[in-house]
Structure formats: C-alpha cells, structure tokens
Amino acid sequence: MKKDIHPEYHEECTITCACGNNFMVGSTKKEIRIELCNMCHPFYTGKQKFVDTARRVEKFQEKLTRIKAVADTRKGKKTKHAVRAKKQEEKGVGAESAKKVLSKKKVAKKATKIK
C-alpha cells in the first residue's frame, strides 16, 4: 500500500440516531449522526405507516360506496327494454319477437336520423 493516501481509521466511531440510540463501529470518521436505525425504522419495528397524501385510497372507497348505493337503489327495477318486451308479451307477441321488434324500431329511428 502507498503511504499517506489512506484516511485515518477509528476503531471506536460513535453512531448517534435521531431516536437517541447509540452504538460503536469502526469508521474513517470519529462521529456519525443518522436519522434512522434498527430501533426506530418502521420496517424493523413493525409500525409501518401508509402515507396517502393524494387521498387516493379514500377517493376510491367513496366511489365504491356511491356505486353500491346506486346498485342497491336499482335492484328490482327493470330497464326500458325489459318493460317494452313485457308489454309486447302481454299483447301476445313472444319475447324473442318482441326483442326483434324493438331492434327494428331502433334501426328505423337511426335510418330517419341519417336522412
């Protein structure tokens, strides 16, 4: 090894954490200050916190509750097409032919709009 190019090595370097924990290691510095150690880091302590600054989780949960509320109010209600098909059945036209009649009416409406 070359002389006078290596830093001085300290056998007893004190590491001080922001939480107050101290321990000794070997280093080229006499003293080191750190923010997290194994005594206060969330991964090691099991006290992990989920920080959601954009409220994404809460917004998603609100959206789900709105969707469920709408679905609950619609339970048992029939769509316009189902009501029309039922009326057609009551008149004596079968369910399949009622759907065909409805689709023919839609095609006719589209054709008149195009003209």
FILUMKOL-404941 format. One record per residue (C-alpha): residue number from 1; x, y, z. Coordinates in steps of 0.001 Angstrom, whole numbers, plus 524288, in hexadecimal, padded with zeros to 5 digits. Example, Ala and Ser with C-alpha at 12.3 -4.5 7.8 and 13.67 -1.06 7.14 Angstrom:
<nodes>
<node><k>1</k><u>8300C</u><v>7EE6C</v><w>81E78</w></node>
<node><k>2</k><u>83566</u><v>7FBDC</v><w>81BE4</w></node>
</nodes>
This chain:
<nodes>
<node><k>1</k><u>80000</u><v>80000</v><w>80000</w></node>
<node><k>2</k><u>8044C</u><v>80DCA</v><w>7FD88</w></node>
<node><k>3</k><u>80712</u><v>81649</v><w>80934</w></node>
<node><k>4</k><u>7FFA0</u><v>822AE</v><w>80CA7</w></node>
<node><k>5</k><u>7F41D</u><v>820B1</v><w>8033B</w></node>
<node><k>6</k><u>7EABC</u><v>81947</v><w>80C23</w></node>
<node><k>7</k><u>7E1EF</u><v>8201A</v><w>81609</w></node>
<node><k>8</k><u>7E3C5</u><v>81D9F</v><w>8248C</w></node>
<node><k>9</k><u>7DBB6</u><v>81211</v><w>82990</w></node>
<node><k>10</k><u>7D505</u><v>81371</v><w>836D2</w></node>
<node><k>11</k><u>7D217</u><v>806DD</v><w>83E1D</w></node>
<node><k>12</k><u>7C798</u><v>80D19</v><w>84683</w></node>
<node><k>13</k><u>7BEA6</u><v>81598</v><w>83E52</w></node>
<node><k>14</k><u>7B23E</u><v>819B8</v><w>8455D</w></node>
<node><k>15</k><u>7A5D4</u><v>81937</v><w>83D37</w></node>
<node><k>16</k><u>79AA6</u><v>82144</v><w>842C1</w></node>
<node><k>17</k><u>78CBE</u><v>81FA8</v><w>83DC7</w></node>
<node><k>18</k><u>78215</u><v>82A07</v><w>83E5B</w></node>
<node><k>19</k><u>77A55</u><v>82100</v><w>8475D</w></node>
<node><k>20</k><u>7856D</u><v>82157</v><w>85158</w></node>
<node><k>21</k><u>78B52</u><v>813F5</v><w>84EAC</w></node>
<node><k>22</k><u>79A5A</u><v>81386</v><w>84EDE</w></node>
<node><k>23</k><u>7A399</u><v>808D5</v><w>84A91</w></node>
<node><k>24</k><u>7B1F2</u><v>8073C</v><w>84725</w></node>
<node><k>25</k><u>7B80F</u><v>802C2</v><w>83A56</w></node>
<node><k>26</k><u>7C4C8</u><v>804A1</v><w>8331E</w></node>
<node><k>27</k><u>7C53C</u><v>80FAC</v><w>8292A</w></node>
<node><k>28</k><u>7CD9F</u><v>81A34</v><w>82327</w></node>
<node><k>29</k><u>7C57B</u><v>82466</v><w>82A5C</w></node>
<node><k>30</k><u>7C575</u><v>82682</v><w>83919</w></node>
<node><k>31</k><u>7B6D7</u><v>8290D</v><w>83A3B</w></node>
<node><k>32</k><u>7AB28</u><v>82678</v><w>83140</w></node>
<node><k>33</k><u>79D4F</u><v>82B86</v><w>832F4</w></node>
<node><k>34</k><u>79234</u><v>82436</v><w>82C4E</w></node>
<node><k>35</k><u>7836F</u><v>825E8</v><w>82B57</w></node>
<node><k>36</k><u>77F1B</u><v>817A5</v><w>82C08</w></node>
<node><k>37</k><u>7849D</u><v>80B7C</v><w>8325F</w></node>
<node><k>38</k><u>77FDC</u><v>7FDA5</v><w>834C0</w></node>
<node><k>39</k><u>77936</u><v>8021F</v><w>84162</w></node>
<node><k>40</k><u>77090</u><v>80C5F</v><w>83B04</w></node>
<node><k>41</k><u>76F63</u><v>8085D</v><w>82CA6</w></node>
<node><k>42</k><u>7613C</u><v>80488</v><w>8294E</w></node>
<node><k>43</k><u>76572</u><v>7F842</v><w>8220A</w></node>
<node><k>44</k><u>76C4C</u><v>7F29F</v><w>82E03</w></node>
<node><k>45</k><u>762BA</u><v>7F76E</v><w>83855</w></node>
<node><k>46</k><u>7567E</u><v>7F2FD</v><w>83118</w></node>
<node><k>47</k><u>75033</u><v>8004F</v><w>83290</w></node>
<node><k>48</k><u>74F97</u><v>80396</v><w>8242B</w></node>
<node><k>49</k><u>746B5</u><v>80EBD</v><w>8207D</w></node>
<node><k>50</k><u>74045</u><v>8103B</v><w>81346</w></node>
<node><k>51</k><u>740AA</u><v>81E78</v><w>80F31</w></node>
<node><k>52</k><u>736A7</u><v>821D4</v><w>804D6</w></node>
<node><k>53</k><u>73899</u><v>83037</v><w>8020C</w></node>
<node><k>54</k><u>72FD1</u><v>8307E</v><w>7F619</w></node>
<node><k>55</k><u>72441</u><v>829E4</v><w>7FD23</w></node>
<node><k>56</k><u>723D4</u><v>81F93</v><w>7F25B</w></node>
<node><k>57</k><u>71F78</u><v>814A1</v><w>7FB5C</w></node>
<node><k>58</k><u>714B1</u><v>81CC7</v><w>8018A</w></node>
<node><k>59</k><u>70FF5</u><v>82197</v><w>7F444</w></node>
<node><k>60</k><u>70F5C</u><v>8139F</v><w>7EF49</w></node>
<node><k>61</k><u>707B4</u><v>80F2F</v><w>7FB43</w></node>
<node><k>62</k><u>6FE1C</u><v>81A94</v><w>7F9AD</w></node>
<node><k>63</k><u>6FC3A</u><v>816F7</v><w>7EB6D</w></node>
<node><k>64</k><u>6F969</u><v>808CE</v><w>7EF14</w></node>
<node><k>65</k><u>6EF47</u><v>80CD1</v><w>7F925</w></node>
<node><k>66</k><u>6E87D</u><v>8158D</v><w>7EF17</w></node>
<node><k>67</k><u>6E846</u><v>80A85</v><w>7E523</w></node>
<node><k>68</k><u>6E2D6</u><v>800F6</v><w>7EF28</w></node>
<node><k>69</k><u>6D862</u><v>80ABA</v><w>7F33F</w></node>
<node><k>70</k><u>6D401</u><v>80C87</v><w>7E529</w></node>
<node><k>71</k><u>6D402</u><v>7FDD1</v><w>7E302</w></node>
<node><k>72</k><u>6CBA6</u><v>7FBD3</v><w>7EF2B</w></node>
<node><k>73</k><u>6C1AE</u><v>805F3</v><w>7EAA9</w></node>
<node><k>74</k><u>6C0E2</u><v>7FF94</v><w>7DD38</w></node>
<node><k>75</k><u>6BE7F</u><v>7F1DA</v><w>7E281</w></node>
<node><k>76</k><u>6B18C</u><v>7ECC5</v><w>7DDA6</w></node>
<node><k>77</k><u>6AFF3</u><v>7F78B</v><w>7D395</w></node>
<node><k>78</k><u>6AF3C</u><v>7F3D5</v><w>7C570</w></node>
<node><k>79</k><u>6B4F2</u><v>7FAE6</v><w>7B9EF</w></node>
<node><k>80</k><u>6AC8C</u><v>80142</v><w>7AF7D</w></node>
<node><k>81</k><u>6AF18</u><v>7F60F</v><w>7A62E</w></node>
<node><k>82</k><u>6AAAA</u><v>7EBE9</v><w>7B000</w></node>
<node><k>83</k><u>69E21</u><v>7F397</v><w>7B2A4</w></node>
<node><k>84</k><u>69B42</u><v>7F4B1</v><w>7A401</w></node>
<node><k>85</k><u>69DED</u><v>7E63D</v><w>7A1F0</w></node>
<node><k>86</k><u>694A6</u><v>7E2DB</v><w>7AD0D</w></node>
<node><k>87</k><u>689F5</u><v>7EB6B</v><w>7A70F</w></node>
<node><k>88</k><u>68C05</u><v>7E4BA</v><w>799FF</w></node>
<node><k>89</k><u>68AC3</u><v>7D772</v><w>7A098</w></node>
<node><k>90</k><u>67E03</u><v>7DB99</v><w>7A6EF</w></node>
<node><k>91</k><u>678CB</u><v>7DF7D</v><w>79990</w></node>
<node><k>92</k><u>67B82</u><v>7D1BA</v><w>794E2</w></node>
<node><k>93</k><u>68883</u><v>7D39D</v><w>78E39</w></node>
<node><k>94</k><u>69359</u><v>7CA69</v><w>792EF</w></node>
<node><k>95</k><u>69F30</u><v>7CF5B</v><w>79A58</w></node>
<node><k>96</k><u>6A893</u><v>7CC91</v><w>78F2A</w></node>
<node><k>97</k><u>6A01A</u><v>7D332</v><w>78525</w></node>
<node><k>98</k><u>69E36</u><v>7DEB5</v><w>78E82</w></node>
<node><k>99</k><u>6ACF5</u><v>7E0AB</v><w>78EDA</w></node>
<node><k>100</k><u>6AD5C</u><v>7E00A</v><w>78008</w></node>
<node><k>101</k><u>6A29C</u><v>7EA39</v><w>77F2E</w></node>
<node><k>102</k><u>6AA22</u><v>7F320</v><w>78856</w></node>
<node><k>103</k><u>6B6A5</u><v>7F196</v><w>78088</w></node>
<node><k>104</k><u>6AF41</u><v>7F45E</v><w>773CD</w></node>
<node><k>105</k><u>6A9DA</u><v>800DD</v><w>779DE</w></node>
<node><k>106</k><u>6B795</u><v>80518</v><w>77D9A</w></node>
<node><k>107</k><u>6BC7A</u><v>80299</v><w>76FD6</w></node>
<node><k>108</k><u>6B116</u><v>80A53</v><w>76A55</w></node>
<node><k>109</k><u>6B3F3</u><v>815D0</v><w>7736C</w></node>
<node><k>110</k><u>6C23F</u><v>815E6</v><w>76F81</w></node>
<node><k>111</k><u>6BE97</u><v>8157A</v><w>76127</w></node>
<node><k>112</k><u>6B5A3</u><v>82154</v><w>762B1</w></node>
<node><k>113</k><u>6C03C</u><v>828DB</v><w>769F9</w></node>
<node><k>114</k><u>6CA0B</u><v>82648</v><w>75F2E</w></node>
<node><k>115</k><u>6C0FF</u><v>82B76</v><w>75490</w></node>
</nodes>
